[in-house]
């Protein structure tokens, strides 16, 4: 008999944008696997690295639901800020987790920094926790630089100011100007997920 949890994996987030993004990425490799949202309490993310926080969230979601769990801890790391906001990306302007305020504060902090020094990377670490089984983490890095102002209506978080490397300089766009399909194919989460794929065979 097929167990009730077959074909389902919980994503440890209350952010619907992340659930949609992960479902789109998962569908390309495991169309039989449904990503479901986590409806339990948020654990205290007191880790000091992306990997530590991802594992904290995945363990909590797996224990709460009894399902295999994925958790992503991600953020933007700005070279001239010594890698900040980093693990504090969601709280950069305070514990309200106000994406608009976070973005405005980061732009203000870099307002006098010239383009050659605005290098940044989106970093994603994904944790996979299987009940009674293993715990694994993988990481993906998406290099680029920061625009001087927010451009584009798509995406979320810091997407409107992040310009990925590898674009034609005359036609480059922020991630908020990319289609969802373009982002899902190239993003830091997509890169981390590519490393995760072999591990999903155990789900």
C-alpha positions as CSV (number, residue, x, y, z in Angstrom):
1,X,0.0,0.0,0.0
2,X,1.3,3.5,-0.9
3,X,1.9,5.5,2.3
4,X,-0.1,8.8,2.6
5,X,3.1,10.8,2.4
6,X,4.3,9.4,-0.9
7,X,4.9,12.0,-3.5
8,X,4.8,14.9,-1.1
9,X,7.6,17.0,0.4
10,X,7.1,20.0,2.7
11,X,8.9,23.2,2.1
12,X,9.7,24.9,5.4
13,X,8.5,28.4,4.6
14,X,5.4,30.5,5.0
15,X,6.4,32.5,1.9
16,X,4.1,31.6,-1.0
17,X,6.5,33.0,-3.5
18,X,9.2,30.4,-2.4
19,X,6.6,27.6,-2.6
20,X,5.7,28.5,-6.2
21,X,9.4,28.8,-7.1
22,X,10.4,25.5,-5.6
23,X,7.4,23.7,-7.2
24,X,8.4,25.0,-10.6
25,X,12.0,23.9,-10.1
26,X,11.0,20.5,-8.6
27,X,8.5,19.8,-11.4
28,X,11.3,19.8,-14.0
29,X,13.1,16.9,-12.3
30,X,10.5,15.1,-10.2
31,X,7.0,15.7,-11.6
32,X,5.7,13.1,-9.3
33,X,6.8,15.1,-6.2
34,X,4.4,17.8,-4.9
35,X,5.9,20.6,-2.8
36,X,3.5,21.5,0.0
37,X,3.6,24.6,2.2
38,X,4.5,24.4,5.9
39,X,1.7,25.5,8.2
40,X,3.5,25.0,11.6
41,X,5.2,27.4,14.0
42,X,8.4,29.1,12.8
43,X,11.5,27.9,14.6
44,X,14.0,30.4,16.0
45,X,16.7,30.8,13.3
46,X,19.7,31.4,15.5
47,X,22.3,29.9,13.2
48,X,25.1,32.1,11.9
49,X,25.4,30.4,8.5
50,X,22.9,29.7,5.7
51,X,23.4,26.0,6.3
52,X,22.7,26.1,10.0
53,X,19.5,28.0,9.5
54,X,18.3,25.8,6.6
55,X,18.7,22.7,8.8
56,X,16.9,24.3,11.7
57,X,13.9,25.0,9.5
58,X,13.9,21.7,7.7
59,X,14.1,19.7,11.0
60,X,11.2,21.7,12.4
61,X,9.0,21.1,9.3
62,X,9.8,17.4,9.2
63,X,9.0,16.9,12.8
64,X,5.7,18.9,12.6
65,X,4.4,17.1,9.4
66,X,6.1,13.7,9.4
67,X,7.1,14.4,5.8
68,X,10.5,14.7,4.2
69,X,11.3,18.4,4.4
70,X,13.2,21.0,2.3
71,X,14.3,24.3,3.6
72,X,16.1,27.1,1.9
73,X,18.1,29.8,3.7
74,X,19.2,32.4,1.3
75,X,20.2,36.0,1.0
76,X,22.3,38.6,-0.8
77,X,25.9,39.0,0.0
78,X,27.5,42.3,-0.9
79,X,31.3,42.4,-1.3
80,X,31.8,46.0,-0.1
81,X,29.7,45.2,3.0
82,X,31.9,42.2,3.9
83,X,29.3,39.7,2.8
84,X,26.3,41.4,4.5
85,X,23.4,41.4,4.7
86,X,24.0,37.6,4.3
87,X,22.0,35.6,6.8
88,X,20.3,38.8,8.0
89,X,18.9,39.6,4.5
90,X,15.3,39.2,5.5
91,X,15.8,41.3,8.7
92,X,18.2,44.0,7.3
93,X,15.9,46.9,8.2
94,X,14.5,45.2,11.3
95,X,12.5,42.2,12.6
96,X,9.4,43.2,10.7
97,X,10.9,41.5,7.6
98,X,9.7,44.4,5.4
99,X,11.1,43.6,1.9
100,X,10.7,47.2,0.8
101,X,12.5,48.6,3.8
102,X,15.3,46.1,3.4
103,X,15.8,47.1,-0.2
104,X,15.6,50.9,0.5
105,X,18.2,50.5,3.4
106,X,20.6,48.6,1.2
107,X,20.4,51.1,-1.6
108,X,21.0,53.9,0.8
109,X,24.0,52.2,2.3
110,X,25.5,51.9,-1.2
111,X,24.4,55.2,-2.5
112,X,28.0,56.5,-2.8
113,X,29.6,53.3,-4.0
114,X,30.5,53.3,-7.7
115,X,29.5,50.6,-10.1
116,X,32.9,48.7,-10.2
117,X,32.5,48.1,-6.4
118,X,28.9,47.0,-6.3
119,X,29.6,43.2,-6.7
120,X,27.2,40.9,-5.0
121,X,26.0,37.3,-4.9
122,X,22.7,35.7,-4.2
123,X,23.5,32.6,-2.1
124,X,21.1,29.7,-1.4
125,X,21.6,26.7,0.9
126,X,19.0,24.0,0.7
127,X,18.6,21.4,3.5
128,X,16.9,18.1,3.0
129,X,15.8,16.2,6.1
130,X,14.2,12.7,5.7
131,X,12.3,11.4,8.8
132,X,14.4,8.7,10.4
133,X,17.0,9.2,7.7
134,X,19.6,11.6,6.6
135,X,20.2,15.3,6.7
136,X,22.0,17.0,3.8
137,X,22.8,20.5,2.6
138,X,23.8,21.9,-0.8
139,X,24.6,25.4,-1.9
140,X,24.3,27.6,-5.0
141,X,25.8,31.0,-5.7
142,X,24.6,33.4,-8.3
143,X,27.1,36.2,-9.0
144,X,26.3,39.7,-10.1
145,X,26.2,43.3,-9.0
146,X,23.7,45.8,-7.6
147,X,21.9,48.4,-9.6
148,X,21.7,52.0,-8.2
149,X,17.9,51.9,-8.1
150,X,15.1,49.3,-8.1
151,X,14.0,48.3,-11.6
152,X,11.3,45.8,-12.6
153,X,8.0,44.6,-11.2
154,X,8.7,40.8,-11.0
155,X,10.3,38.7,-8.4
156,X,10.6,39.6,-4.8
157,X,13.0,40.7,-2.1
158,X,16.2,42.1,-3.6
159,X,15.4,41.0,-7.2
160,X,14.7,44.6,-8.4
161,X,18.4,45.6,-7.7
162,X,20.3,42.5,-8.6
163,X,21.9,42.3,-12.1
164,X,23.2,38.8,-12.7
165,X,26.6,38.4,-14.4
166,X,26.8,37.0,-18.0
167,X,24.4,39.4,-19.7
168,X,25.1,41.7,-22.6
169,X,26.1,44.9,-20.9
170,X,23.9,47.0,-23.3
171,X,20.8,44.9,-22.6
172,X,21.2,43.7,-19.1
173,X,18.3,43.5,-16.7
174,X,17.6,43.1,-13.0
175,X,16.1,39.8,-12.0
176,X,12.8,41.6,-11.4
177,X,12.7,42.1,-15.2
178,X,13.3,38.4,-15.9
179,X,10.5,35.9,-16.5
180,X,9.8,33.3,-13.9
181,X,11.1,30.6,-16.2
182,X,14.4,32.5,-16.8
183,X,14.9,33.0,-13.1
184,X,14.0,29.4,-12.2
185,X,16.6,28.2,-14.7
186,X,19.5,30.4,-13.5
187,X,19.0,31.4,-9.9
188,X,21.0,30.6,-6.8
189,X,18.1,28.2,-5.8
190,X,18.2,26.5,-9.2
191,X,22.0,26.0,-8.8
192,X,21.6,24.7,-5.3
193,X,18.7,22.5,-6.4
194,X,20.8,21.0,-9.2
195,X,23.2,19.7,-6.5
196,X,20.2,18.5,-4.5
197,X,18.7,16.4,-7.4
198,X,20.7,13.2,-6.7
199,X,19.6,13.3,-3.1
200,X,15.9,13.4,-4.0
201,X,16.0,9.8,-5.1
202,X,15.8,8.9,-1.4
203,X,12.4,10.8,-1.0
